[in-house]
Amino acid sequence: MRVLEKNSPLLSLNTASLGHRSPISEVIERAARHGFGSIVPWRRDLEGCEVHAVARQIKDAGLKVNGLCRSTYFPQETEQTRRAALEDNKRALETAALLGADCYILVVGSLPAGSRDLASARRQVKDGVAELMETARELRVPLALEPLHPMTAGDRSCLNTLGQALDWCEALDPHNSGDLGVALDVYHLWWDEYLERDIARAGKQNRILGFHVSDWLVPTTDLVQDRGMMGDGVVDLRQIRRWVEAAGYAGPVEVEIFSKNNWWLQNEDDVLSTCIDRMTTVC
């Protein structure tokens, strides 16, 4: 396995880990000062900012951008709102290109309000991703499908396993153009008994575009916003990283922690120091 050290491009900060409390300019400065080498901004952190200026600050800080989070949900109640969501994702891809992001993370959505038609939601996602791939190809920003835990199947994501994500990649991008891949988030995938097999499959297809770490707490008090700091839960993070790197992944390890009642309340410098310590010792 690779050695994870401070001041390395291999250590990446997803800006959501700080709870969206500070301006992106401060987050960039803190990330660089604490020894991260890469950053993944959320679109909400860029609202009201001049993207070119943010891109310059990131570059001047010595950071790389290994992704942009995240997509507007594809399934919608009407054709008009579906089209609006797709156009919003195309604009986000333009932002990703301006930032020099390695990929655009797709959290795909699921059942629109009042719907029980999961098959229709999945069709809407596939149709939307197929069209979005045209823009991704033009802008040279790959799309990264991120499967979420089945607990989210009713609202946040109708894409729930790595195997399913790879099936969609093969259907939508049969020639493996490089425009479509997967983002592996251990919080959402650690439980899957086929995870090792499917990581190897993703590696053979050269589909792995991102690797996100946090931990699963027992007990968990909020299924979305109670992620644990690495080492505080039950996930064998080092084993999963072995599988990912054995599959050929050479990109950053990205910390992404949603923690409304713990880490999002703590001093941001303390959070970043803890992230660095855990990433270099338990991941």
C-alpha positions as CSV (number, residue, x, y, z in Angstrom):
1,M,0.0,0.0,0.0
2,R,1.0,3.6,-0.6
3,V,2.3,5.6,2.4
4,L,-0.1,8.5,3.3
5,E,1.8,11.5,4.6
6,K,1.1,15.2,5.2
7,N,1.7,17.6,2.4
8,S,0.9,15.0,-0.2
9,P,-1.5,15.1,-3.2
10,L,-2.7,11.7,-1.8
11,L,-4.5,13.4,1.1
12,S,-7.8,15.1,0.0
13,L,-10.3,17.2,1.9
14,N,-14.0,17.2,0.9
15,T,-15.2,20.6,2.0
16,A,-18.4,19.1,3.5
17,S,-16.2,17.7,6.3
18,L,-16.1,21.2,7.9
19,G,-19.9,21.6,7.7
20,H,-20.0,24.5,5.2
21,R,-19.4,27.0,8.0
22,S,-16.6,29.1,6.5
23,P,-16.0,30.8,3.2
24,I,-14.3,28.6,0.6
25,S,-11.3,30.9,0.7
26,E,-10.7,30.1,4.3
27,V,-11.2,26.4,3.8
28,I,-8.6,26.4,1.0
29,E,-6.1,28.2,3.2
30,R,-6.7,25.8,6.1
31,A,-6.5,22.7,3.9
32,A,-3.1,23.7,2.6
33,R,-1.8,24.7,6.0
34,H,-2.8,21.4,7.6
35,G,-1.1,19.3,5.0
36,F,-3.7,18.3,2.5
37,G,-2.6,18.1,-1.1
38,S,-6.0,18.0,-2.8
39,I,-9.5,19.4,-2.2
40,V,-13.0,18.6,-3.3
41,P,-15.3,21.6,-3.1
42,W,-19.1,21.4,-2.9
43,R,-21.1,23.6,-5.2
44,R,-22.8,25.3,-2.3
45,D,-19.4,26.5,-1.1
46,L,-18.9,28.2,-4.4
47,E,-22.2,30.1,-4.5
48,G,-21.6,33.8,-4.9
49,C,-17.9,33.3,-5.7
50,E,-16.0,34.0,-8.9
51,V,-14.9,30.5,-10.0
52,H,-11.8,31.7,-11.8
53,A,-10.6,33.4,-8.6
54,V,-11.3,30.2,-6.5
55,A,-9.4,28.2,-9.1
56,R,-6.4,30.5,-8.8
57,Q,-6.4,30.4,-5.0
58,I,-6.5,26.6,-5.0
59,K,-3.6,26.5,-7.5
60,D,-1.6,29.1,-5.6
61,A,-2.1,27.1,-2.4
62,G,-0.5,24.2,-4.0
63,L,-3.7,22.1,-4.0
64,K,-5.2,19.9,-6.7
65,V,-8.9,19.5,-7.3
66,N,-9.8,15.9,-7.5
67,G,-13.6,16.3,-7.8
68,L,-16.6,18.6,-7.5
69,C,-19.6,17.6,-5.4
70,R,-22.4,17.0,-6.3
71,S,-25.0,16.6,-9.0
72,T,-28.6,17.8,-9.0
73,Y,-30.9,14.8,-8.7
74,F,-31.9,13.4,-12.1
75,P,-35.4,12.0,-11.3
76,Q,-38.0,14.7,-11.2
77,E,-41.8,15.0,-11.2
78,T,-42.2,16.6,-14.6
79,E,-40.4,16.8,-17.9
80,Q,-39.8,20.5,-17.3
81,T,-38.1,19.9,-14.0
82,R,-36.1,17.0,-15.4
83,R,-34.8,19.3,-18.1
84,A,-34.0,22.0,-15.6
85,A,-32.0,19.5,-13.4
86,L,-30.1,18.3,-16.4
87,E,-29.2,21.9,-17.5
88,D,-28.1,22.6,-13.9
89,N,-25.8,19.6,-14.1
90,K,-24.3,20.8,-17.3
91,R,-23.6,24.2,-15.7
92,A,-21.9,22.4,-12.8
93,L,-19.7,20.5,-15.3
94,E,-18.6,23.8,-16.7
95,T,-17.6,24.9,-13.1
96,A,-15.7,21.6,-12.7
97,A,-13.8,22.3,-15.9
98,L,-12.9,25.8,-14.7
99,L,-11.6,24.4,-11.4
100,G,-9.6,21.7,-13.2
101,A,-11.5,19.0,-11.3
102,D,-10.6,15.4,-12.0
103,C,-14.3,14.4,-12.0
104,Y,-17.9,15.5,-11.3
105,I,-19.5,13.4,-8.6
106,L,-23.0,12.1,-9.4
107,V,-25.4,11.5,-6.5
108,V,-28.2,10.5,-8.7
109,G,-31.4,10.9,-6.6
110,S,-34.4,8.6,-6.5
111,L,-38.2,8.7,-6.2
112,P,-39.7,12.1,-6.8
113,A,-42.3,13.3,-4.3
114,G,-45.4,11.0,-4.5
115,S,-43.9,8.4,-6.7
116,R,-43.4,4.7,-6.0
117,D,-42.0,3.9,-9.4
118,L,-38.4,3.0,-8.7
119,A,-37.8,1.6,-12.2
120,S,-38.9,4.9,-13.7
121,A,-36.5,6.8,-11.4
122,R,-33.6,4.6,-12.6
123,R,-34.6,5.1,-16.2
124,Q,-34.5,8.9,-15.7
125,V,-31.1,8.6,-14.1
126,K,-29.7,6.6,-17.0
127,D,-31.2,8.8,-19.6
128,G,-29.9,11.9,-17.9
129,V,-26.4,10.5,-17.4
130,A,-26.3,9.5,-21.1
131,E,-27.0,13.0,-22.2
132,L,-24.7,14.6,-19.6
133,M,-21.9,12.4,-20.9
134,E,-21.9,14.5,-24.1
135,T,-21.1,17.6,-22.1
136,A,-18.5,15.7,-20.0
137,R,-16.8,14.6,-23.1
138,E,-16.6,18.1,-24.6
139,L,-15.3,19.6,-21.3
140,R,-13.0,16.6,-20.5
141,V,-14.4,16.2,-17.0
142,P,-15.4,12.5,-16.3
143,L,-18.6,11.7,-14.5
144,A,-18.3,9.6,-11.3
145,L,-21.3,7.6,-10.3
146,E,-21.4,7.3,-6.5
147,P,-23.6,4.5,-5.2
148,L,-25.2,5.2,-1.8
149,H,-26.2,2.9,1.0
150,P,-29.6,1.2,0.4
151,M,-31.0,3.2,3.3
152,T,-31.1,6.1,0.8
153,A,-33.0,4.3,-2.0
154,G,-36.3,6.1,-1.3
155,D,-35.0,9.6,-1.7
156,R,-31.3,10.3,-2.3
157,S,-30.2,7.5,-4.6
158,C,-31.7,4.6,-6.6
159,L,-28.1,3.5,-7.2
160,N,-27.0,1.4,-4.2
161,T,-24.2,-1.0,-4.9
162,L,-20.9,-0.9,-6.6
163,G,-21.9,-3.8,-8.8
164,Q,-25.0,-1.9,-9.9
165,A,-22.9,1.2,-10.7
166,L,-20.5,-0.9,-12.8
167,D,-23.5,-2.4,-14.7
168,W,-24.7,1.1,-15.5
169,C,-21.2,2.1,-16.6
170,E,-21.1,-0.8,-19.0
171,A,-24.5,-0.1,-20.4
172,L,-24.0,3.7,-20.8
173,D,-20.3,3.6,-21.8
174,P,-19.7,0.1,-23.4
175,H,-16.4,1.2,-25.0
176,N,-15.0,2.5,-21.7
177,S,-14.3,5.9,-23.1
178,G,-13.0,7.4,-19.9
179,D,-16.0,9.7,-19.6
180,L,-17.8,7.6,-17.0
181,G,-16.6,5.9,-13.8
182,V,-17.4,5.4,-10.1
183,A,-16.6,7.0,-6.8
184,L,-16.1,4.6,-3.9
185,D,-17.3,5.9,-0.6
186,V,-16.6,3.4,2.2
187,Y,-19.5,4.7,4.3
188,H,-21.9,3.6,1.7
189,L,-20.2,0.4,0.5
190,W,-18.4,-1.2,3.5
191,W,-21.2,-3.7,4.3
192,D,-21.4,-5.3,0.8
193,E,-20.2,-8.9,0.8
194,Y,-19.2,-8.5,-2.9
195,L,-17.2,-5.4,-2.4
196,E,-13.8,-6.9,-2.9
197,R,-14.9,-8.6,-6.1
198,D,-16.5,-5.5,-7.5
199,I,-13.6,-3.3,-6.6
200,A,-11.4,-5.6,-8.6
201,R,-13.9,-5.5,-11.5
202,A,-13.9,-1.7,-11.4
203,G,-10.1,-1.7,-11.5
204,K,-10.0,-4.0,-14.5
205,Q,-12.3,-1.6,-16.3
206,N,-10.3,1.5,-15.1
207,R,-13.4,3.0,-13.7
208,I,-12.3,4.1,-10.2
209,L,-12.3,7.9,-10.1
210,G,-12.5,8.6,-6.4
211,F,-12.1,6.9,-3.0
212,H,-13.8,8.5,0.1
213,V,-13.2,7.6,3.7
214,S,-15.0,8.1,7.0
215,D,-16.4,5.5,9.4
216,W,-19.6,3.8,10.4
217,L,-20.5,4.4,14.1
218,V,-22.3,1.9,16.3
219,P,-24.8,3.1,17.2
220,T,-25.6,5.6,14.5
221,T,-27.9,8.4,15.4
222,D,-28.5,9.8,12.0
223,L,-28.1,7.7,8.9
224,V,-26.9,10.6,6.7
225,Q,-25.3,13.1,9.1
226,D,-23.6,10.9,11.8
227,R,-20.6,9.6,10.0
228,G,-17.6,8.8,12.2
229,M,-14.1,10.0,12.1
230,M,-11.8,7.3,10.7
231,G,-10.9,4.8,13.4
232,D,-14.0,5.6,15.6
233,G,-16.3,3.0,14.0
234,V,-16.4,-0.5,12.6
235,V,-15.1,-0.2,9.0
236,D,-11.9,-2.0,8.1
237,L,-10.6,1.0,6.3
238,R,-7.1,-0.3,5.6
239,Q,-8.4,-3.5,4.1
240,I,-10.7,-1.7,1.8
241,R,-7.8,0.6,0.7
242,R,-5.7,-2.4,0.0
243,W,-8.4,-3.7,-2.4
244,V,-8.8,-0.3,-4.0
245,E,-5.0,0.2,-4.6
246,A,-4.6,-3.5,-5.7
247,A,-7.2,-2.7,-8.3
248,G,-4.9,0.0,-9.7
249,Y,-6.3,3.2,-8.1
250,A,-3.5,5.8,-7.8
251,G,-5.6,8.9,-6.9
252,P,-6.1,10.6,-3.6
253,V,-7.8,9.3,-0.4
254,E,-10.6,11.8,0.3
255,V,-12.0,12.4,3.8
256,E,-15.7,13.2,3.7
257,I,-17.5,13.4,7.0
258,F,-21.1,14.5,7.6
259,S,-21.4,15.0,11.4
260,K,-24.0,17.6,12.4
261,N,-23.8,16.8,16.2
262,N,-20.1,16.2,16.5
263,W,-17.4,17.2,14.1
264,W,-19.4,20.0,12.5
265,L,-19.6,21.7,15.9
266,Q,-15.9,21.5,16.7
267,N,-13.1,23.9,15.9
268,E,-12.3,23.6,12.2
269,D,-8.5,23.5,12.7
270,D,-8.9,20.7,15.3
271,V,-11.1,18.8,12.8
272,L,-8.5,19.1,10.1
273,S,-5.7,18.0,12.4
274,T,-7.6,15.0,13.5
275,C,-8.4,14.1,9.8
276,I,-4.7,14.3,8.9
277,D,-3.7,12.1,11.9
278,R,-6.3,9.5,11.2
279,M,-5.7,9.3,7.5
280,T,-2.0,8.8,8.0
281,T,-2.4,6.2,10.8
282,V,-5.6,4.2,10.4
283,C,-6.6,4.4,6.7
